[in-house]
Amino acid sequence: MSIKNFFKQLFEFHEENDYEFILPKNPNNLPEDFEVTNEKIYPSLSVNLEYLKTKYNLLINSDVKFRKFVIPIQNKKVPAMLLYIDGMVNETTITNSVLQPLLLKNSITMQEQETAKGSRVSITHAKPPKLNLENFIFEGLIPHNSIIKQTEFEEVIKNVNAGFCALFVDTLATAFCVETKGFEGRSVSNPLTENVVRGSQEAFVENLRTNTSMLRKIVNNENLVIEEVEVGTLSKTKVAICYIKNVANDDLVAEAKYRVNNLNVDYLLSSGQLEQFIKDNPSSPFPQTISTERPDRVSSYLLDGRIAIVINGTPFVLVVPAIFLDFLTSGEDRNLNYQFANFLKFIRMIAVFFATFLPGFYVAITNYHQELIPSELLFAIANSREAIPFPVIFEILVMEISFELIREAGLRVSSSFSTTIGIIGALILGDAAVSANIVSPILIIVVAFTGICGFSVPDFSLTTSIRIYRFAYIIFGFLAGFLGIAFTFFIHFLVLSNLTSFGVPFFTPYIPFSNLKRNKGFFIKPVWKRDRRNEFLNTKRPKIENKISMDWRNLNAKQ
């Protein structure tokens, strides 16, 4: 026991309570009652300046700019100050829409405006009335269209961090926040992860307002509601909850807003983080929200009655609720003939099956169920493995891990090297492994075919979950053959059957089974028969179109 205590004291970390440095509590010599909290703006320009210097750490920050000047009003010079962040604003807009009107405009008084129609004598001897400086600046001096009056520092700082410039005027306890955003952003381009042949070629970008405008353009309806909330006590990331008011279920909208509004986190930077925060079963690797970069796909889901969540700073939009069939659907399916679209969905379902089970089946058959293999193929497999010194489980784990490494390397390196990585991994390493008798040729075929099936799945999130569970089927197939695979599939299917997305079962409309006439099933109906929205969404407008939607055929028949 003494030896254990000796090593515990030797290696255990002890936190130091005494430090050799002290952080200054009042670096700008402000009054004792001057706290950097959510306070009202002071009427003194110098006090406001000291407050903002403290908040923005002006002694060490290089991009926060203060511009002092005076405003000539009624033969007086009123001190003023402009606050903005360099790189977040358009300085040309500040010069033309804020500084020039304030500095160069003639001194116009309310008395001169009221008596302009009278005689010159009355203008000279009349006593000018008291000028309302706040209204005069807001209504008469700043011509910019987007200007907000704020009385609290917190709101001012929030706007400045978002690309506004803030105008402070001496004697006024109000700040004028003018929208002068000018930071650089990526322009609208082609989708990178959801390429289609026949369909829209626009993709979301990192700017929230650009993304919402793209949705507005496609939906083209005044009932599209976009509500903005802020998530993160530090980052204050803007999140937009989008839905169509006269279509979406009110309870679903309330649930989405409730989950997003009740996140007690310091920061939120991506849609992937938000997805993990709001999904019903956070511990499950299977996706429970649709993540897409295509505005046309999101617009289609909105018109169906679902909720879209747009996060500022990320080009991927979340759509809720989501079911298993959504992850087998491509954004191009609605543009194709329904026969061909159903054929592609069937191919994708086969790809999901082989991407999940094929390596496990190979291990189970070669170890326990050789009688299921035709004799000629069995002899060929035996001959190919005759010089292999390792068991099948070692071979397939080495090749699967190697394939995952090649996939990861292809994603992380630049596009100019990704082709080289593929050639090295597929040709050189694969051929060298077979020549060195480390793996058998048929195993290379199994792993390559499994990888191709994985790439055929249209949703990346579903592919990642399949890659995780594939190793479970390999291990249990090695331990107990088909019995181990059946046991793993039973547990896997049981877990998926209990998954929900915002209260909607994952395998809807099959588990629990519901009327396929009122819900979209696996196969796509002809476009003229898609007359109802999904019943599980419980929308306000169940019907999409009339039962007879092609009136031109009826008119031709009557004629």
DRENBA-322815 format. One line per field, with one value per residue (C-alpha): x, y, z; residue in one letter; residue number from 1. Coordinates in Angstrom, 2 decimals. Example, Ala and Ser with C-alpha at 12.3 -4.5 7.8 and 13.67 -1.06 7.14 Angstrom:
<rs>
c1: (12.30:13.67)
c2: (-4.50:-1.06)
c3: (7.80:7.14)
res: (A:S)
n: (1:2)
</rs>
This chain:
<rs>
c1: (0.00:2.89:4.40:1.04:0.84:4.45:3.83:0.49:2.15:4.99:2.88:-0.40:-1.05:-1.45:-3.08:-1.21:-3.28:-0.72:0.30:3.02:1.00:-2.02:-4.55:-5.40:-9.03:-9.17:-6.66:-8.10:-8.47:-12.25:-14.44:-15.01:-18.71:-17.94:-18.59:-18.25:-21.73:-24.91:-25.43:-27.23:-25.29:-24.01:-24.70:-20.99:-18.92:-15.70:-17.28:-18.66:-15.22:-13.56:-16.24:-15.75:-11.96:-12.33:-14.78:-12.70:-9.27:-8.14:-4.59:-3.96:-6.63:-5.47:-8.62:-11.05:-11.17:-12.41:-12.93:-13.43:-14.90:-17.30:-20.74:-21.57:-25.15:-26.68:-23.28:-22.08:-19.59:-20.94:-18.26:-18.99:-17.28:-17.54:-16.79:-16.24:-14.09:-11.67:-12.26:-15.90:-17.17:-17.12:-15.18:-16.58:-20.10:-19.02:-17.49:-20.39:-23.36:-22.19:-19.19:-19.90:-23.51:-22.40:-19.30:-20.09:-23.82:-24.71:-25.86:-29.62:-31.77:-35.39:-36.10:-34.74:-36.83:-40.03:-39.54:-38.08:-41.35:-41.48:-39.57:-35.87:-36.64:-38.66:-35.80:-33.30:-35.23:-37.10:-35.73:-34.86:-36.68:-34.87:-33.44:-34.07:-30.56:-31.37:-34.26:-32.40:-29.47:-31.67:-34.17:-32.20:-28.45:-27.80:-29.22:-28.44:-31.47:-30.60:-30.03:-31.01:-31.13:-29.79:-29.66:-27.69:-24.03:-24.76:-26.89:-24.37:-21.48:-23.55:-24.20:-20.59:-19.39:-21.78:-20.37:-22.22:-20.61:-21.82:-22.16:-21.95:-22.77:-21.98:-25.01:-26.99:-27.60:-28.35:-26.08:-26.89:-25.94:-25.59:-25.31:-22.04:-21.15:-18.31:-16.45:-15.33:-17.33:-17.51:-19.77:-22.54:-21.02:-21.80:-22.56:-19.41:-20.91:-24.27:-23.59:-26.50:-26.81:-30.31:-31.09:-30.08:-26.37:-26.47:-25.23:-25.44:-22.56:-21.31:-23.38:-26.73:-28.53:-27.40:-28.74:-32.12:-32.44:-31.86:-34.69:-36.91:-36.14:-37.12:-40.12:-41.45:-44.23:-44.97:-45.85:-42.21:-41.20:-37.53:-37.00:-33.52:-32.14:-28.66:-26.87:-23.71:-22.94:-19.58:-20.01:-23.67:-24.05:-27.12:-29.41:-32.45:-35.45:-37.38:-40.86:-43.97:-46.56:-49.70:-48.20:-45.94:-47.37:-47.32:-46.19:-43.24:-42.25:-42.52:-40.38:-37.66:-37.57:-37.61:-34.56:-32.53:-33.39:-32.47:-28.81:-26.51:-23.18:-20.33:-20.10:-21.65:-19.63:-21.19:-24.33:-22.64:-22.41:-26.03:-27.17:-25.63:-27.24:-30.82:-31.25:-33.44:-30.78:-27.36:-25.50:-26.59:-24.19:-27.11:-28.19:-31.46:-31.47:-30.98:-27.84:-27.69:-26.03:-28.69:-31.28:-33.69:-33.73:-34.34:-37.11:-38.79:-38.73:-40.11:-43.02:-43.66:-44.08:-40.68:-38.42:-35.09:-32.38:-29.76:-26.57:-24.41:-20.89:-21.64:-22.90:-24.93:-28.57:-30.37:-33.87:-36.09:-37.67:-35.79:-36.57:-34.49:-35.93:-34.74:-31.11:-31.62:-33.10:-30.99:-31.81:-32.07:-34.83:-37.67:-36.34:-36.08:-38.75:-40.26:-39.33:-35.66:-35.70:-37.14:-34.50:-31.77:-33.28:-33.33:-29.66:-28.85:-30.66:-28.55:-25.45:-26.42:-26.87:-23.50:-21.65:-22.91:-22.86:-20.49:-17.19:-18.97:-20.52:-17.14:-15.56:-18.49:-18.61:-14.87:-14.63:-17.91:-20.07:-17.81:-20.61:-22.51:-19.74:-19.72:-16.92:-15.04:-15.13:-14.13:-11.08:-10.16:-10.38:-8.35:-5.65:-5.46:-5.08:-2.66:0.41:-1.26:0.13:-2.60:-6.22:-9.10:-10.03:-6.53:-6.57:-9.91:-9.25:-5.93:-7.55:-10.59:-8.41:-6.11:-9.11:-10.35:-6.87:-6.80:-10.26:-9.24:-5.98:-7.83:-10.12:-7.42:-4.83:-5.31:-7.27:-4.10:-2.79:-6.06:-5.74:-2.17:-3.31:-5.94:-3.46:-0.91:-3.48:-5.43:-2.70:0.64:-0.31:-3.02:-0.86:2.13:0.05:-1.15:2.35:3.80:1.16:-0.23:-3.81:-5.63:-6.86:-10.51:-10.32:-9.15:-12.27:-14.53:-13.06:-13.08:-16.69:-17.70:-16.04:-17.82:-21.16:-20.38:-19.70:-23.05:-25.02:-26.15:-25.94:-22.53:-23.88:-25.49:-22.25:-20.23:-22.62:-22.48:-18.67:-18.81:-21.30:-19.46:-16.65:-19.17:-20.53:-16.99:-16.05:-19.27:-19.16:-15.69:-16.83:-20.06:-20.62:-24.15:-25.42:-23.21:-24.30:-27.98:-27.52:-25.78:-28.47:-31.21:-29.61:-28.89:-32.45:-33.89:-31.86:-32.85:-36.53:-36.45:-34.83:-36.95:-36.40:-38.41:-40.88:-41.15:-40.06:-36.94:-38.53:-41.74:-44.05:-43.18:-42.42:-45.00:-46.86:-49.10:-51.23:-48.89:-51.50:-51.04:-47.28:-44.46:-43.00:-39.76:-40.79:-41.51:-44.95:-45.49:-45.48:-49.19:-50.02:-48.07:-51.22:-50.73:-48.08:-46.77:-49.33:-46.67:-45.90:-49.52:-49.41:-52.07:-52.47:-52.50:-53.17:-50.50:-52.52:-55.94:-56.57:-56.78:-53.98:-53.46:-56.46:-55.20:-55.91:-59.49:-60.02:-58.71:-60.97:-64.04:-63.22)
c2: (0.00:2.37:1.76:2.67:5.91:6.71:6.47:8.26:11.23:11.09:11.22:12.81:16.32:19.00:22.25:25.37:27.92:30.71:32.53:35.02:37.38:39.59:40.70:44.40:44.96:48.59:49.12:52.50:54.06:54.16:55.03:52.25:52.04:51.74:48.04:46.45:44.97:45.45:49.15:52.06:54.39:57.47:61.02:61.81:60.96:60.56:58.02:56.03:56.04:54.69:52.02:50.82:50.88:48.47:46.20:45.98:45.88:48.78:48.67:45.33:45.16:46.44:46.16:48.13:51.71:54.90:58.02:61.31:64.36:67.26:67.84:71.51:72.17:75.63:77.31:74.87:72.04:68.90:66.24:62.80:59.44:56.57:52.96:50.10:47.01:47.19:44.41:43.96:47.18:48.89:52.11:53.68:53.26:54.85:57.81:58.43:57.56:58.61:60.94:63.16:63.97:64.72:66.79:68.50:69.18:72.83:73.90:73.65:74.57:73.79:77.54:78.00:75.11:76.46:80.08:79.45:80.53:83.81:87.05:87.52:89.89:87.28:84.79:87.25:88.36:85.14:83.14:79.61:76.86:74.20:71.58:67.85:66.68:62.96:63.20:65.71:63.33:60.26:61.82:64.52:63.95:60.25:59.19:55.49:53.22:50.80:52.66:51.62:53.62:51.76:52.75:49.79:48.94:45.25:45.88:48.33:45.88:43.10:45.23:46.39:42.78:42.00:44.66:47.84:51.13:52.92:56.70:58.29:61.96:64.01:64.84:61.93:58.68:57.01:55.40:55.20:51.84:52.04:48.86:49.10:45.43:44.87:41.72:39.34:36.18:33.29:33.85:31.45:28.46:24.89:22.26:20.41:17.39:16.96:17.17:16.59:16.43:17.85:20.39:23.66:24.44:26.84:26.02:27.70:29.89:30.96:34.16:33.80:36.56:35.23:31.77:33.06:35.20:32.10:30.36:33.42:33.42:29.78:29.54:32.93:33.14:35.71:32.95:31.90:32.94:33.34:33.82:34.64:33.68:33.89:30.84:31.00:33.35:34.25:33.77:34.92:32.96:33.87:30.93:31.28:28.97:28.84:27.47:28.19:29.56:28.22:24.76:23.71:22.22:24.71:22.09:21.13:24.78:25.33:22.24:23.37:26.87:25.45:23.24:25.94:28.62:26.41:25.74:26.92:26.92:29.40:29.14:27.53:27.47:24.91:23.02:19.78:21.06:22.21:18.86:17.02:19.44:19.18:15.59:13.21:10.54:12.23:8.96:7.30:7.61:7.51:10.88:12.29:15.56:16.23:18.25:19.69:22.52:22.69:25.52:23.73:20.67:22.74:24.66:21.39:20.25:23.61:23.32:19.83:21.25:20.69:23.10:24.41:25.70:28.00:28.77:31.78:30.80:27.37:26.42:23.43:23.79:21.38:20.11:18.43:15.98:13.33:9.66:6.84:7.20:10.81:9.68:7.46:10.31:12.50:16.10:15.03:12.44:14.96:16.11:12.64:10.40:8.45:5.05:5.94:7.64:4.47:2.38:4.57:4.33:0.54:0.59:2.77:0.35:-2.50:-0.35:0.22:-3.54:-4.52:-1.61:-2.83:-6.64:-7.80:-7.91:-9.60:-12.18:-12.91:-13.55:-15.70:-17.82:-18.45:-19.42:-21.24:-21.77:-23.02:-25.35:-22.34:-21.56:-23.41:-25.95:-24.19:-20.86:-22.57:-24.12:-20.75:-19.05:-21.83:-21.57:-17.79:-18.07:-21.00:-18.79:-16.27:-16.69:-14.61:-15.45:-13.91:-11.52:-10.03:-9.60:-7.87:-5.58:-4.51:-3.81:-2.03:0.19:0.85:1.82:4.20:5.75:6.23:7.81:10.14:11.07:11.85:14.23:16.03:16.67:19.24:18.30:18.16:15.27:13.35:11.49:10.54:9.20:7.05:5.65:4.86:3.24:1.27:0.17:0.23:-0.81:-3.24:-4.94:-5.01:-6.55:-9.34:-9.94:-10.11:-12.70:-10.44:-10.50:-12.58:-11.13:-11.93:-9.91:-6.91:-7.31:-7.50:-4.39:-2.40:-3.33:-2.42:0.98:1.64:0.80:3.22:6.03:5.32:6.36:9.99:11.16:11.51:11.18:7.82:6.63:7.42:5.45:2.49:2.55:2.26:-0.61:-2.49:-3.30:-4.66:-7.09:-8.16:-8.94:-10.81:-12.65:-13.86:-14.89:-16.73:-16.75:-16.06:-16.35:-13.47:-11.36:-12.14:-11.19:-7.93:-7.13:-7.78:-5.33:-2.85:-2.98:-2.71:0.43:2.03:1.18:3.17:6.23:9.33:12.69:15.40:12.72:11.04:7.33:6.72:4.02:5.92:4.99:1.29:1.03:1.70:0.98:3.75:4.37:4.68:6.69:9.47:9.08:8.89:5.40:4.04:4.31:7.70:8.30:10.06:13.81:14.08:11.66:13.42:15.12:14.88:15.84:13.29:12.53:12.13:15.87:16.73:19.86:22.54:21.91:18.14:18.49:19.62:19.48:18.43:14.80:15.79:18.30:18.25:20.30:20.54:16.83:17.22:20.26:18.40:15.45:17.73:19.33)
c3: (0.00:0.76:-2.68:-4.30:-2.32:-3.20:-6.95:-6.59:-4.91:-7.40:-10.58:-9.45:-10.72:-8.05:-9.09:-8.08:-6.20:-6.17:-9.33:-10.00:-12.14:-11.53:-14.09:-13.76:-12.81:-13.95:-16.80:-17.87:-14.37:-14.60:-11.61:-9.07:-9.89:-13.62:-14.38:-17.77:-17.86:-19.81:-19.14:-20.67:-22.91:-21.07:-22.32:-21.91:-24.97:-22.95:-20.59:-23.51:-25.10:-21.94:-21.60:-25.18:-24.84:-21.93:-23.71:-26.88:-25.21:-27.31:-25.92:-27.65:-30.38:-33.73:-35.87:-33.67:-34.94:-33.23:-35.37:-33.50:-35.23:-34.66:-36.18:-37.09:-35.97:-35.35:-35.37:-32.75:-32.96:-31.30:-30.51:-31.95:-32.37:-34.85:-33.83:-36.29:-36.89:-39.75:-42.25:-41.24:-42.83:-46.19:-45.61:-48.78:-47.39:-44.10:-45.92:-48.33:-46.10:-42.64:-42.49:-45.50:-44.49:-40.93:-41.76:-45.04:-44.87:-44.26:-40.81:-41.25:-38.32:-37.72:-37.61:-41.11:-42.40:-40.85:-41.93:-45.40:-46.94:-44.91:-45.23:-44.55:-41.67:-39.82:-40.21:-38.77:-35.68:-34.79:-31.89:-33.05:-31.16:-29.18:-31.50:-30.87:-31.72:-31.67:-34.13:-36.26:-36.78:-37.22:-39.62:-41.40:-41.41:-42.09:-45.47:-45.05:-45.37:-42.54:-39.27:-35.75:-32.52:-29.48:-25.82:-24.40:-24.88:-25.36:-28.44:-29.85:-29.42:-30.98:-34.07:-34.34:-34.21:-37.06:-39.38:-38.33:-37.44:-34.29:-34.03:-30.57:-30.10:-27.01:-24.78:-26.29:-24.41:-27.74:-30.33:-34.04:-35.58:-39.35:-41.45:-43.36:-43.79:-46.18:-45.17:-47.87:-48.54:-50.98:-53.96:-54.93:-56.74:-57.75:-55.08:-54.05:-52.24:-54.01:-57.71:-60.08:-63.86:-64.22:-61.56:-59.95:-59.94:-56.98:-53.51:-50.13:-48.94:-45.51:-45.34:-43.56:-45.45:-48.82:-47.95:-46.78:-49.92:-52.06:-50.23:-50.72:-54.42:-54.91:-52.56:-53.75:-51.16:-48.48:-45.98:-45.74:-42.21:-41.25:-37.52:-36.25:-32.85:-31.36:-30.00:-27.89:-25.04:-26.62:-30.36:-30.57:-33.78:-35.79:-36.51:-38.78:-38.37:-41.66:-42.27:-44.32:-41.95:-43.63:-44.25:-41.35:-38.19:-35.31:-32.79:-34.99:-35.37:-31.62:-30.91:-33.32:-31.80:-28.28:-28.89:-30.62:-28.05:-25.08:-25.81:-23.02:-24.87:-25.25:-29.02:-32.08:-35.28:-37.63:-38.55:-37.45:-33.88:-33.88:-35.31:-32.35:-29.91:-31.17:-32.39:-30.40:-29.80:-29.54:-28.84:-32.12:-35.08:-37.52:-38.92:-37.62:-39.54:-43.23:-43.98:-47.47:-49.38:-52.12:-51.90:-54.25:-52.01:-48.88:-50.64:-51.58:-47.95:-46.81:-49.23:-47.88:-44.37:-42.78:-40.89:-42.20:-39.85:-41.39:-39.43:-40.17:-41.17:-42.66:-46.15:-44.91:-43.88:-41.52:-42.29:-39.68:-39.22:-41.22:-41.94:-43.39:-46.91:-47.09:-46.98:-50.03:-52.06:-54.30:-55.14:-58.77:-58.27:-58.57:-61.96:-63.49:-64.94:-62.07:-63.57:-63.79:-60.38:-58.80:-60.57:-59.09:-55.60:-55.91:-56.94:-53.91:-51.60:-52.97:-52.44:-48.78:-48.30:-49.75:-48.14:-44.76:-44.98:-47.77:-45.76:-42.85:-45.19:-46.73:-43.32:-42.17:-45.33:-45.56:-41.86:-41.13:-44.20:-46.99:-48.18:-49.52:-52.03:-55.40:-55.59:-58.38:-56.55:-53.29:-54.94:-56.45:-53.06:-51.45:-54.11:-53.76:-49.97:-50.03:-49.56:-47.21:-43.66:-41.94:-41.07:-43.00:-40.20:-40.19:-43.97:-44.15:-41.18:-42.70:-46.07:-44.60:-42.42:-45.39:-47.51:-44.79:-44.62:-48.40:-48.30:-45.48:-47.17:-50.40:-48.51:-46.53:-49.24:-51.98:-55.09:-57.18:-55.03:-54.50:-57.81:-56.93:-53.55:-55.28:-57.77:-55.08:-52.80:-55.39:-57.79:-56.02:-52.48:-53.58:-56.20:-53.86:-51.06:-53.36:-54.75:-51.24:-50.20:-47.48:-48.82:-51.41:-54.74:-54.02:-50.81:-52.83:-54.98:-51.91:-50.31:-53.57:-54.35:-50.81:-51.18:-54.50:-52.87:-50.05:-52.52:-54.22:-51.12:-51.73:-48.12:-46.48:-42.93:-43.72:-45.32:-42.18:-39.96:-42.36:-42.20:-38.40:-38.29:-41.06:-38.63:-36.11:-38.72:-39.64:-36.03:-35.16:-38.49:-37.54:-34.05:-34.90:-38.66:-39.88:-36.30:-35.23:-38.22:-37.50:-33.83:-34.78:-37.34:-34.74:-32.29:-35.09:-36.42:-32.90:-32.24:-35.55:-34.99:-31.75:-33.32:-33.80:-35.42:-33.70:-32.65:-36.10:-36.18:-38.27:-40.48:-41.19:-42.97:-42.62:-38.88:-37.60:-40.82:-42.08:-45.14:-48.13:-50.00:-47.45:-47.04:-49.54:-49.57:-50.96:-54.60:-56.13:-57.58:-60.92:-60.51:-61.34:-58.50:-55.74:-54.55:-50.77:-48.25:-45.79:-43.12:-40.40:-40.75:-39.90:-42.05:-42.29:-46.03:-46.63:-50.35:-52.80:-55.97:-57.18:-57.93:-61.59:-61.96:-65.74:-66.81:-70.37:-70.89:-69.67:-71.87:-74.91:-74.09:-73.87:-77.18)
res: (M:S:I:K:N:F:F:K:Q:L:F:E:F:H:E:E:N:D:Y:E:F:I:L:P:K:N:P:N:N:L:P:E:D:F:E:V:T:N:E:K:I:Y:P:S:L:S:V:N:L:E:Y:L:K:T:K:Y:N:L:L:I:N:S:D:V:K:F:R:K:F:V:I:P:I:Q:N:K:K:V:P:A:M:L:L:Y:I:D:G:M:V:N:E:T:T:I:T:N:S:V:L:Q:P:L:L:L:K:N:S:I:T:M:Q:E:Q:E:T:A:K:G:S:R:V:S:I:T:H:A:K:P:P:K:L:N:L:E:N:F:I:F:E:G:L:I:P:H:N:S:I:I:K:Q:T:E:F:E:E:V:I:K:N:V:N:A:G:F:C:A:L:F:V:D:T:L:A:T:A:F:C:V:E:T:K:G:F:E:G:R:S:V:S:N:P:L:T:E:N:V:V:R:G:S:Q:E:A:F:V:E:N:L:R:T:N:T:S:M:L:R:K:I:V:N:N:E:N:L:V:I:E:E:V:E:V:G:T:L:S:K:T:K:V:A:I:C:Y:I:K:N:V:A:N:D:D:L:V:A:E:A:K:Y:R:V:N:N:L:N:V:D:Y:L:L:S:S:G:Q:L:E:Q:F:I:K:D:N:P:S:S:P:F:P:Q:T:I:S:T:E:R:P:D:R:V:S:S:Y:L:L:D:G:R:I:A:I:V:I:N:G:T:P:F:V:L:V:V:P:A:I:F:L:D:F:L:T:S:G:E:D:R:N:L:N:Y:Q:F:A:N:F:L:K:F:I:R:M:I:A:V:F:F:A:T:F:L:P:G:F:Y:V:A:I:T:N:Y:H:Q:E:L:I:P:S:E:L:L:F:A:I:A:N:S:R:E:A:I:P:F:P:V:I:F:E:I:L:V:M:E:I:S:F:E:L:I:R:E:A:G:L:R:V:S:S:S:F:S:T:T:I:G:I:I:G:A:L:I:L:G:D:A:A:V:S:A:N:I:V:S:P:I:L:I:I:V:V:A:F:T:G:I:C:G:F:S:V:P:D:F:S:L:T:T:S:I:R:I:Y:R:F:A:Y:I:I:F:G:F:L:A:G:F:L:G:I:A:F:T:F:F:I:H:F:L:V:L:S:N:L:T:S:F:G:V:P:F:F:T:P:Y:I:P:F:S:N:L:K:R:N:K:G:F:F:I:K:P:V:W:K:R:D:R:R:N:E:F:L:N:T:K:R:P:K:I:E:N:K:I:S:M:D:W:R:N:L:N:A:K:Q)
n: (1:2:3:4:5:6:7:8:9:10:11:12:13:14:15:16:17:18:19:20:21:22:23:24:25:26:27:28:29:30:31:32:33:34:35:36:37:38:39:40:41:42:43:44:45:46:47:48:49:50:51:52:53:54:55:56:57:58:59:60:61:62:63:64:65:66:67:68:69:70:71:72:73:74:75:76:77:78:79:80:81:82:83:84:85:86:87:88:89:90:91:92:93:94:95:96:97:98:99:100:101:102:103:104:105:106:107:108:109:110:111:112:113:114:115:116:117:118:119:120:121:122:123:124:125:126:127:128:129:130:131:132:133:134:135:136:137:138:139:140:141:142:143:144:145:146:147:148:149:150:151:152:153:154:155:156:157:158:159:160:161:162:163:164:165:166:167:168:169:170:171:172:173:174:175:176:177:178:179:180:181:182:183:184:185:186:187:188:189:190:191:192:193:194:195:196:197:198:199:200:201:202:203:204:205:206:207:208:209:210:211:212:213:214:215:216:217:218:219:220:221:222:223:224:225:226:227:228:229:230:231:232:233:234:235:236:237:238:239:240:241:242:243:244:245:246:247:248:249:250:251:252:253:254:255:256:257:258:259:260:261:262:263:264:265:266:267:268:269:270:271:272:273:274:275:276:277:278:279:280:281:282:283:284:285:286:287:288:289:290:291:292:293:294:295:296:297:298:299:300:301:302:303:304:305:306:307:308:309:310:311:312:313:314:315:316:317:318:319:320:321:322:323:324:325:326:327:328:329:330:331:332:333:334:335:336:337:338:339:340:341:342:343:344:345:346:347:348:349:350:351:352:353:354:355:356:357:358:359:360:361:362:363:364:365:366:367:368:369:370:371:372:373:374:375:376:377:378:379:380:381:382:383:384:385:386:387:388:389:390:391:392:393:394:395:396:397:398:399:400:401:402:403:404:405:406:407:408:409:410:411:412:413:414:415:416:417:418:419:420:421:422:423:424:425:426:427:428:429:430:431:432:433:434:435:436:437:438:439:440:441:442:443:444:445:446:447:448:449:450:451:452:453:454:455:456:457:458:459:460:461:462:463:464:465:466:467:468:469:470:471:472:473:474:475:476:477:478:479:480:481:482:483:484:485:486:487:488:489:490:491:492:493:494:495:496:497:498:499:500:501:502:503:504:505:506:507:508:509:510:511:512:513:514:515:516:517:518:519:520:521:522:523:524:525:526:527:528:529:530:531:532:533:534:535:536:537:538:539:540:541:542:543:544:545:546:547:548:549:550:551:552:553:554:555:556:557:558:559)
</rs>
